[in-house]
Amino acid sequence: MTEEMTERPGQRALSPRAFVTPRLRLRPPVLDDAEAIAALLDDYDVVKMLSRAPWPYTIEDAEDFIHDRGGEAVFAICLKTSGDIVGICGIHGNGMHRAGSGELGYWIGRPFWGNGYATEAAHAAIDYGFTALCLDEITAHCRVINEASRRVIWKCGFRFTGSGMIDTDAAGRVASENFSLDRSCWQSLKSWGASR
C-alpha cells in the first residue's frame, strides 16, 4: 500500500488523500460520488448487512453521508484502472470501548462481489488505523448470516470475541458476531507477510 498525503504549508501531513493498493485507490468520497454510491446501495441485499444505512437508500442519503462523516476516516473504494467506485470502507472511533480503539466498516456493491476488493480495501484501512490513527485495537462485526464479510474479517487476522445483537437502520435488531485485532497481532501479521 502506498499513500498520498495532503499537506498545508508549514504543517505536517494531514489526512491521506488516497491509498493505492495493487488494484484499488481509496480516497475520501466527494459530493460527485453521491449518485454512484446511491446506485450501489439501491440493493437491499447489500443494505440489510449494514448497521447505519437506511432503506430505501437515496441520493440524499449518500449526500448526507458524504457531508457528515464525523470523526470517521472514510474512503471510497475505486478501481485503479477506471476510477469506478465499487464500495466504501473506513475506520471510526469506537466510543463504547477504551480510548485507542476504532471500528472497521466496509461494503462492496453487488456488481463487484467475488473479486477480493473488500479484503484488499480492509487491509489498507487497517494499516491506516494502526499507523496514521495510532490505534491500539480495531474491532469489527458482521451479521451472523453474512458469510462473505466473516471471510474478509478472518483474512485480515481478526479473532472472534463473541456474539451479540446490533441495531441496524434497514433490518432492525439483528444477531452479530464481534471480532478484534490488536496492534501486536497486526504487527506480527505484517512481519510474517514481509518475510514471504
C-alpha positions in Angstrom: 0.0 0.0 0.0 1.3 3.4 -0.9 -0.2 6.6 0.5 -0.6 10.1 -1.0 -0.9 12.9 1.6 -2.5 16.3 1.6 -0.2 19.0 3.2 -0.6 22.6 4.0 2.4 25.0 4.0 4.1 25.0 7.4 2.2 22.0 8.7 2.8 18.3 8.9 1.0 15.9 6.6 -2.7 15.8 7.3 -5.2 13.1 6.5 -4.4 10.9 3.5 -5.7 11.9 0.2 -5.5 8.4 -1.2 -4.2 4.9 -0.6 -3.1 2.9 -3.6 -3.2 -0.9 -3.4 -2.4 -3.3 -6.2 -5.9 -2.9 -7.8 -7.6 -0.1 -5.9 -7.4 3.5 -5.0 -9.0 4.5 -1.7 -9.8 8.2 -1.4 -12.2 10.4 0.6 -15.7 10.5 -1.0 -16.8 13.7 -2.6 -20.3 15.0 -3.5 -19.9 13.9 -7.1 -19.8 10.3 -5.8 -23.3 10.5 -4.3 -25.1 9.1 -7.4 -22.7 6.2 -7.7 -22.9 5.4 -4.0 -26.7 5.6 -4.1 -26.8 3.3 -7.2 -24.7 0.6 -5.5 -26.8 0.8 -2.3 -30.1 0.6 -4.2 -29.9 -3.1 -3.3 -31.5 -4.5 -0.2 -29.1 -7.5 -0.1 -26.3 -5.0 0.5 -28.0 -2.6 2.8 -29.5 -5.2 5.1 -26.0 -6.2 6.1 -25.0 -2.6 7.1 -25.7 -1.1 10.5 -26.1 2.5 9.5 -27.6 2.6 6.0 -31.3 3.3 5.7 -33.6 1.5 3.3 -34.5 2.6 0.7 -31.2 4.4 0.1 -31.4 7.7 -1.8 -29.0 10.2 -3.4 -29.9 12.5 -0.5 -28.8 9.8 2.0 -25.5 9.5 0.1 -25.0 13.3 0.2 -25.7 13.3 3.9 -23.2 10.6 4.4 -20.5 12.4 2.4 -21.2 15.7 4.3 -21.3 14.3 7.8 -18.7 11.7 8.4 -18.0 12.9 12.0 -14.7 11.5 13.3 -14.6 8.7 10.8 -11.8 8.1 8.3 -13.9 7.1 5.3 -12.7 6.1 1.9 -14.4 5.5 -1.5 -13.0 2.2 -2.9 -12.3 2.8 -6.5 -10.8 0.6 -9.2 -7.4 1.9 -10.1 -7.8 1.2 -13.8 -11.2 3.0 -14.3 -11.8 5.1 -11.2 -15.2 3.5 -10.8 -16.5 3.3 -7.2 -17.0 -0.3 -6.0 -17.8 0.4 -2.3 -16.9 2.2 0.9 -14.6 1.4 3.8 -13.3 3.2 6.8 -12.4 3.3 10.5 -14.3 5.2 13.0 -13.8 5.9 16.7 -15.4 3.3 18.9 -16.8 5.2 21.9 -18.1 2.1 23.6 -14.6 0.8 24.1 -11.4 2.2 25.6 -9.5 5.1 24.0 -7.3 4.0 21.2 -9.9 1.7 19.7 -11.6 2.0 16.3 -14.1 0.0 14.3 -13.6 -1.2 10.8 -16.5 -0.9 8.3 -16.8 -1.7 4.6 -19.2 -2.7 1.9 -18.9 -3.6 -1.8 -21.6 -3.2 -4.4 -23.1 -6.4 -5.9 -21.6 -5.9 -9.4 -18.2 -6.1 -7.8 -18.7 -9.1 -5.4 -16.3 -12.0 -5.6 -13.2 -10.2 -6.6 -11.4 -9.8 -3.3 -11.9 -6.0 -3.2 -13.3 -5.9 0.3 -10.2 -7.7 1.7 -7.8 -5.5 -0.2 -9.5 -2.4 1.0 -9.9 -3.6 4.5 -6.1 -4.3 4.7 -5.4 -0.8 3.7 -7.9 0.7 6.2 -6.5 -1.4 9.0 -2.9 -0.3 8.2 -4.1 3.3 8.2 -5.8 2.8 11.6 -2.7 1.4 13.2 -0.3 3.8 11.6 -1.9 7.2 10.9 -4.5 7.0 13.7 -2.2 5.2 16.2 -4.9 2.9 17.3 -4.2 0.0 19.7 -7.2 -2.1 18.7 -9.6 -2.3 15.8 -12.9 -4.1 16.1 -15.3 -5.4 13.5 -18.7 -7.0 13.5 -20.9 -8.7 11.0 -24.3 -10.2 10.9 -24.3 -13.9 11.6 -25.8 -14.6 8.2 -23.0 -12.6 6.4 -20.5 -15.3 5.4 -18.7 -13.1 2.9 -18.0 -10.4 5.5 -16.9 -13.0 8.0 -14.3 -14.3 5.4 -12.9 -10.8 5.0 -12.6 -10.4 8.7 -10.8 -13.7 9.1 -8.4 -12.9 6.2 -7.5 -9.7 8.0 -6.4 -11.6 11.1 -9.2 -10.7 13.5 -10.1 -13.0 16.3 -13.6 -13.9 17.4 -14.6 -12.2 20.6 -18.3 -13.2 21.0 -21.8 -12.9 19.7 -24.4 -10.2 20.4 -27.1 -8.0 18.9 -26.7 -4.8 16.9 -29.3 -2.3 15.8 -29.4 -1.6 12.0 -31.3 1.1 10.2 -32.6 -1.2 7.5 -33.1 -4.6 9.2 -33.8 -3.7 12.8 -32.2 -5.5 15.7 -30.1 -8.5 14.4 -27.7 -11.1 15.7 -24.0 -10.3 15.1 -20.5 -11.7 15.6 -17.8 -9.5 17.1 -14.1 -9.6 16.3 -10.9 -7.8 17.4 -7.4 -7.2 16.1 -4.8 -5.6 18.4 -1.7 -3.8 17.4 0.7 -6.6 18.4 -1.1 -9.2 16.3 -1.3 -6.8 13.3 2.5 -6.1 13.6 3.1 -9.9 13.7 0.9 -10.4 10.6 2.7 -7.6 8.8 6.2 -9.0 9.6 5.1 -12.6 8.5 3.8 -11.2 5.2 7.0 -9.3 4.6 9.1 -12.4 5.2 7.4 -14.4 2.4 
